[in-house]
Structures are given as structure tokens and as C-alpha cells.
């Protein structure tokens, strides 16, 4: 059920536009934990706190940020590659 976005094959996607920090990162973290190493997740989120905090937290967890897409409607899609914890 993979789809392509911004040149990346997306293995899974989540929409966190209906929650606020810190639940935004918690939902993103849970979604990443369900993926296999190397799979790609698209996180749909609102501008503001989520776009400031979620990418930083995902990177601090060791995952790779591939792209942050401005949808020009007040939302962003963060494309993240899961990196297995060592």
C-alpha cells in the first residue's frame, strides 16, 4: 500500500493535525516504532509548534528527516526514514 510523495516511496502515513504537543510527537513516535528499519513515514501536521517540535524530536530519536513539505494550506508533510536503534 505504498505511495509516492516528493520522490519518496511512503510506506505509511499519519495525520496529527487533530492533536497538540506533546501528543503530536507521541503519535509520530508510535507510528515509527511500528515500521521496519528503512521504511518511510509521512507525518501530516499543522504549522506552528508541531512543525517546530516534531522534526527536532524525530531527529533526536535517531531517525532521518528526508523532506519537510509546505502544503501552503497551514499544514506540512514531514517525510521520515526509520533508522533502527543501536
C-alpha positions as CSV (number, residue, x, y, z in Angstrom):
1,X,0.0,0.0,0.0
2,X,3.0,2.3,-0.5
3,X,2.5,5.6,-2.4
4,X,4.9,8.1,-3.7
5,X,5.3,11.7,-2.5
6,X,8.1,14.1,-3.3
7,X,10.1,11.4,-5.0
8,X,9.9,9.1,-1.9
9,X,8.0,5.8,-1.6
10,X,5.9,6.2,1.5
11,X,5.3,3.0,3.5
12,X,2.9,4.6,6.0
13,X,1.3,7.9,6.8
14,X,-0.2,9.5,9.9
15,X,-2.3,12.7,10.4
16,X,-1.6,14.5,13.6
17,X,-3.4,17.7,12.7
18,X,-6.1,16.9,15.3
19,X,-3.8,16.8,18.3
20,X,-1.5,19.2,20.2
21,X,2.1,19.0,21.5
22,X,3.4,16.8,23.1
23,X,0.8,14.2,21.8
24,X,2.0,15.1,18.3
25,X,5.4,13.6,18.8
26,X,4.0,10.7,20.8
27,X,1.8,9.7,17.8
28,X,4.7,10.1,15.4
29,X,7.0,8.0,17.7
30,X,4.4,5.2,17.9
31,X,3.9,5.2,14.1
32,X,7.7,5.0,13.6
33,X,8.0,2.1,16.1
34,X,5.5,0.1,14.0
35,X,7.7,0.4,10.9
36,X,10.6,-1.8,9.9
37,X,14.1,-0.3,9.6
38,X,14.5,1.7,6.4
39,X,10.8,2.3,5.9
40,X,9.4,5.8,5.3
41,X,6.7,7.6,7.2
42,X,4.8,10.7,6.1
43,X,3.6,12.8,9.0
44,X,0.9,15.3,8.2
45,X,0.9,18.1,10.8
46,X,-0.1,21.7,11.4
47,X,2.2,24.7,11.2
48,X,3.4,26.2,14.5
49,X,4.5,24.0,17.4
50,X,4.2,20.7,15.6
51,X,6.4,21.8,12.7
52,X,9.0,23.2,15.2
53,X,9.0,20.3,17.6
54,X,8.2,17.1,15.8
55,X,11.1,17.2,13.3
56,X,13.6,18.0,16.1
57,X,12.3,15.2,18.3
58,X,12.3,12.7,15.4
59,X,15.9,13.6,14.6
60,X,16.9,13.4,18.3
61,X,15.5,9.8,18.3
62,X,18.0,9.0,15.5
63,X,15.7,8.9,12.5
64,X,16.5,10.6,9.3
65,X,14.4,13.6,8.1
66,X,14.2,13.3,4.3
67,X,12.0,16.3,3.5
68,X,9.6,18.8,5.0
69,X,6.9,19.8,2.5
70,X,4.9,23.0,2.9
71,X,1.4,22.3,1.6
72,X,0.7,26.0,1.6
73,X,-2.6,25.5,3.5
74,X,-1.3,25.7,7.0
75,X,-0.1,22.1,7.1
76,X,3.2,20.3,6.4
77,X,4.2,16.8,5.5
78,X,7.3,15.5,7.2
79,X,9.0,12.6,5.4
80,X,11.0,10.5,7.8
81,X,13.1,7.3,7.3
82,X,13.1,5.0,10.2
83,X,16.6,4.2,11.5
84,X,16.9,1.2,13.7
85,X,18.1,1.9,17.2
86,X,21.5,0.5,18.0
